[in-house]
Amino acid sequence: MRVLGVALMAILVVLTGATEVSAQPRILLSQEELPPAVVPSHVGESVRVRYSTLRTATATGESTGSIFLPRGEPPDGGWPVVAYAHGTVGVADQCAPSVAGFNYVELPAVEQWLAAGYAVAATDYAGIGTQGVNAYLDGPAAAANAVDIVLAAHEVYGEVLADRWIVTGLSQGGQAAYFAAHEATTRAPALDFRGAVAVAAPTHLEQLFPAAGPAVPALPTSGIVNYALLTLAGIDDQRPEVGIRRYLSPKGIELMELAKVTCSREIGRYLLVHPTSVGDLFAAPLWTEQFRDLFREMQQVPVDGFDRPLRVVHSLSDRSVPIPLTWAQLAEMRQHGVDAEYQQLTGEDHRESLMASMPESLEFAARVLSPR
């Protein structure tokens, strides 16, 4: 019945000619076997899927991703689903987890979710493994990618999946989890969304990125040039009308083009050998109304309108995403009455936050995903 409901909704949209982005059908386009080398442990069945979703906050497109079932027989009612949104790996097609596998940071977490008895639906994000360049840190698009792969999972494995599901992610994936949590119950009403876990998630970027320009001093925050290049690459490819190249230095354009075809680990190594500051990327500041509006559309994480519990994790030792951004997010959400629990780590860095918080995240999942 779940799959039938999704199919009927898709047919209705086509017949009525509906054009609103939020009403577009989310349908499975294709499925294929995953290479054994990219399949985590504790997996019974797995599949790589291509599915319809959002390309940017305002445009439709396609994404790929992986769906994993735990080993053994499903419990009564089926396996609950964890939508996993990965952290920054780069925007080139070869960086997609369904192609390259999960990296050493995230693979243990995916395996723990499977070992705990959850099916995992892991988006690659539109543009990583599909046409064009990923609209990096475009929260509404990443949210749709994370929600819609759960719908695709039900088209493939609906007979053994429960309606109940949550979304989680690290860093870029944590931002996606915030946005997905805000949209999940309306974007996938046939399913039973129960909550979200956002680990080391960047927020308030819409207040930071417009300040970029040639006068920005070198910052001690590791990885910020990498993040900036990926963001610029997505804007250049997916939003050519804003003319981002006019604001970039020759070096900025060169490195942006490199970011489009290189995974983050390789970009990071290149930047270690060729030190670059954010200011080096620009010939003119982005402080214009056009860019302020663009970054609000892409990156302004909601602070209200959440209808399911949130779990937020961040570490005092995180040098990639400064923890004051999360403090501000929590304060604003709590002012709006959002049900958000918070785990503050101390000695773990950005990457280590994921596994350090897994015991509590598994407890949260068991609590919110229990049958009612």
Residue pairs with C-beta under 8 A, 6 or more apart in sequence:
2 154
2 158
2 163
2 190
2 191
3 154
3 155
3 158
5 190
6 25
6 26
6 27
6 151
6 154
6 155
6 190
7 27
9 25
9 190
10 25
10 26
10 27
12 18
13 23
13 24
13 25
14 25
18 24
21 54
21 58
21 59
21 60
22 186
22 187
24 52
24 54
24 60
25 52
26 51
26 52
26 53
26 147
26 148
26 151
26 152
26 187
26 188
27 51
27 52
27 152
27 155
28 49
28 50
28 51
28 152
28 155
28 156
29 49
29 50
29 51
29 52
29 62
30 49
30 50
31 47
31 48
31 49
31 50
31 156
32 47
32 48
33 47
33 48
34 46
34 47
34 48
34 66
34 98
37 101
38 66
38 97
38 98
38 99
38 100
38 101
38 102
39 46
39 68
40 68
40 102
40 107
40 110
40 111
40 114
41 111
41 114
41 115
42 70
42 71
42 111
42 114
42 115
43 68
43 69
43 70
43 71
43 114
44 69
44 70
44 71
44 72
45 68
45 69
45 157
46 66
46 67
46 68
46 69
47 66
47 67
47 156
48 64
48 65
48 66
48 67
48 98
49 64
49 65
49 66
49 67
49 149
49 152
49 153
49 156
50 62
50 63
50 64
50 130
51 62
51 63
51 64
51 65
51 148
51 149
51 151
51 152
52 60
52 61
52 62
52 148
53 60
53 61
53 62
53 63
53 126
53 141
53 144
53 145
53 148
53 149
54 60
54 61
54 126
54 140
54 141
54 144
54 145
54 148
55 61
55 62
55 126
55 127
55 132
55 135
55 141
55 238
56 135
56 138
56 140
56 141
56 238
56 239
56 298
57 135
57 138
57 139
57 140
57 141
57 297
57 298
58 297
59 238
61 126
61 127
61 130
61 131
61 132
62 126
62 130
62 131
63 123
63 124
63 125
63 126
63 127
63 128
63 129
63 130
63 145
63 148
63 149
64 96
64 98
64 123
64 124
64 128
64 129
64 130
65 97
65 98
65 121
65 122
65 123
65 124
65 145
65 149
65 152
66 97
66 98
66 120
66 121
66 122
66 124
67 119
67 120
67 121
67 122
67 149
67 152
67 153
67 156
67 157
68 110
68 114
68 119
68 120
68 121
68 122
69 79
69 119
69 157
69 160
70 79
70 114
70 115
70 117
70 118
70 119
71 114
74 160
74 161
75 117
77 162
77 371
78 159
78 160
78 161
78 162
78 163
79 117
79 118
79 119
79 160
79 161
79 162
80 117
80 118
80 119
80 161
80 162
80 164
80 165
80 166
80 365
80 369
81 118
81 119
81 120
81 121
81 150
81 153
81 161
81 162
81 164
81 165
81 166
82 113
82 118
82 119
82 120
82 121
82 165
82 166
82 167
82 168
82 365
83 121
83 122
83 123
83 146
83 147
83 149
83 150
83 165
83 166
83 167
83 168
83 180
84 106
84 109
84 110
84 113
84 120
84 121
84 122
84 123
84 167
84 168
84 169
84 173
85 122
85 123
85 125
85 142
85 145
85 146
85 167
85 168
85 169
85 172
85 173
85 174
85 176
85 177
85 180
86 97
86 102
86 106
86 122
86 123
86 124
86 125
86 169
86 170
86 172
86 173
87 105
87 106
87 169
87 170
87 171
87 172
87 173
87 174
87 351
87 354
88 136
88 171
88 172
88 223
88 226
88 227
88 230
88 264
89 95
89 96
89 97
89 100
89 103
89 128
89 263
89 264
90 128
90 230
90 259
90 262
90 263
90 264
90 265
90 266
90 267
91 127
91 128
91 133
91 134
91 136
91 230
91 233
91 234
91 259
91 260
92 128
92 260
92 261
92 262
92 263
93 99
93 128
93 129
93 130
94 100
94 263
95 128
95 263
95 264
96 124
96 128
96 129
97 106
97 122
97 124
98 122
98 124
98 129
99 124
99 129
100 263
101 107
102 110
102 122
103 265
105 170
105 351
105 354
106 170
106 354
108 355
109 170
109 354
109 355
109 358
110 120
110 122
112 358
112 362
113 120
113 362
113 365
114 120
116 362
116 365
116 366
118 365
118 369
119 153
119 157
119 160
119 161
121 149
121 150
121 152
121 153
122 149
123 142
123 145
123 146
123 148
123 149
124 130
124 145
125 134
125 141
125 142
125 145
125 176
126 132
126 134
126 135
126 141
126 145
127 133
127 134
127 135
127 234
127 237
127 238
128 134
132 237
132 238
133 233
133 234
133 236
133 237
133 238
133 260
134 230
134 234
135 141
135 234
135 235
135 237
135 238
135 239
135 298
136 172
136 227
136 230
136 231
136 233
136 234
137 172
137 175
137 202
137 205
137 227
137 230
137 231
137 234
137 298
137 299
138 234
138 238
138 298
138 299
139 175
139 176
139 178
139 179
139 298
139 299
139 300
139 301
140 179
140 183
140 297
140 298
142 172
142 173
142 175
142 176
142 179
142 180
143 176
143 179
143 180
143 182
143 183
143 187
144 180
144 183
144 187
145 176
146 167
146 169
146 176
146 177
146 180
147 167
147 180
147 183
147 184
147 187
147 188
148 187
148 188
150 165
150 188
150 191
151 188
151 190
151 191
153 161
154 161
154 191
162 192
163 190
163 191
163 192
164 191
164 192
164 194
164 369
164 371
165 191
165 192
165 193
165 194
165 369
166 193
166 194
166 195
166 196
166 197
166 365
166 368
166 369
167 176
167 177
167 180
167 181
167 184
167 193
167 196
167 197
168 177
168 196
168 197
168 198
168 199
168 361
169 175
169 176
169 177
169 197
169 198
169 199
169 201
170 199
170 200
170 201
170 351
170 353
170 354
171 199
171 200
171 201
171 202
171 320
171 321
171 350
172 202
173 199
173 201
174 198
174 199
174 200
174 201
174 202
175 198
175 201
175 202
175 203
175 299
175 301
177 196
177 197
177 198
177 201
178 196
178 198
178 201
178 203
178 301
178 302
178 310
179 301
179 302
180 196
181 193
181 195
181 196
181 198
181 306
181 308
181 310
182 302
182 305
182 306
184 191
184 193
184 196
184 308
185 193
185 307
185 308
193 308
194 308
194 309
194 368
194 369
195 308
195 309
195 310
195 311
195 364
195 365
195 368
195 369
196 308
196 309
196 310
196 311
197 310
197 311
197 312
197 313
197 361
197 364
197 365
198 310
198 311
198 312
198 313
199 313
199 314
199 353
199 354
199 357
199 361
200 313
200 314
200 315
200 318
200 320
200 321
200 350
200 353
200 354
201 301
201 312
201 314
201 321
201 326
202 321
202 325
203 301
203 325
203 326
203 328
203 329
204 301
204 325
204 328
204 329
205 295
205 299
206 292
206 295
206 296
206 298
206 299
206 300
209 228
209 231
209 286
209 291
209 295
209 299
210 286
210 287
210 288
210 291
210 292
210 295
211 285
211 286
211 287
212 228
212 278
212 281
212 282
212 285
212 286
213 247
213 279
213 282
213 284
213 285
213 286
213 287
214 249
214 279
214 280
214 282
214 283
214 284
214 285
215 279
215 285
216 277
216 278
216 279
216 282
217 277
217 279
218 277
218 278
218 279
219 277
219 278
220 319
221 319
221 320
221 322
222 319
222 320
223 268
223 320
224 278
225 255
225 271
225 276
225 277
225 278
225 281
226 259
226 264
226 267
226 268
226 271
228 278
228 281
229 255
229 256
229 258
229 259
229 267
229 281
230 259
230 264
232 244
232 248
232 252
232 256
232 259
232 281
233 256
233 257
233 259
233 260
235 242
235 244
235 294
236 244
236 245
236 256
237 260
239 294
242 290
242 291
242 294
245 253
246 283
246 284
247 282
247 283
247 284
247 285
247 286
248 256
248 281
248 282
248 283
249 280
249 281
249 282
249 283
251 276
251 280
251 281
252 280
252 281
252 282
252 283
255 276
255 281
256 281
258 267
258 270
259 267
262 270
301 329
303 329
303 332
303 333
303 335
303 336
303 338
304 333
304 336
304 337
304 338
306 333
306 338
306 339
306 340
308 339
308 368
309 339
309 340
309 341
309 364
309 368
310 333
310 338
310 339
310 340
310 341
311 340
311 341
311 342
311 343
311 360
311 361
311 364
312 326
312 329
312 330
312 340
312 341
312 342
312 343
313 342
313 343
313 344
313 345
313 353
313 357
313 360
313 361
314 321
314 323
314 326
314 342
314 343
314 344
314 345
314 353
315 323
315 344
315 345
315 346
315 347
315 348
315 349
315 350
315 352
315 353
315 356
316 323
316 344
316 345
316 346
316 347
317 345
317 346
317 347
317 348
317 349
318 348
318 349
318 350
318 353
319 349
319 350
320 349
320 350
321 350
323 344
330 340
330 342
333 340
334 340
341 364
343 357
343 360
345 353
345 356
345 357
348 356
